[in-house]
C-alpha cells in the first residue's frame, strides 16, 4: 500500500516537514502539504482498506466482486493491482486447493507499506479495539512486524467495528537483531 503523499515536501528531511507544520498553525494530523495528504486522510484511506479486506475475506457475500481488484476501489486506496502472472498463479493455486479436503479457515493477508501508512492502519485497529477511543502511536521501528488476528462477528453484524481484533505482534523488530 502506498505511503502517505507529502506533496511538495516529498523526499525532504523530517525537520523541513515539522517546520512547515509549525508555520502553518494547523494541527499536525490535519496539516496537508500542497499536493499531499494529511494524516487524517491517510487514516481514512487505511479504514477504507481494512473495510475492503474484511469484505473480501470475512464477508465475501457483501463484496461487489469476488476478486480484490480495481473494481473494489483499490486505485483510490493506492494499492497496486497484482500482475497478470500473479493473478494466473493464484487461480491455479485456488483450483488445486479446492481439490484438497481442508477445514475452512480464514486467509492470511500480508500488507506491506511504510511507517506513515502502517501507523494509521494500526491506529484504525486500535480505535476499533478500544471501542472508539482514539490514540496515536509513537514512531514505529523500521521494518517492524505487526500481526493482528481478525475474527468475524457472529450473526448479521458484518461491519468493520463488529469483528474482533486482537494483536498477536506489535512493532516487533526482533528479526533485525
Order of alpha helices (4+ residues) and beta strands (2+ residues): alpha-alpha-alpha-alpha-beta-beta
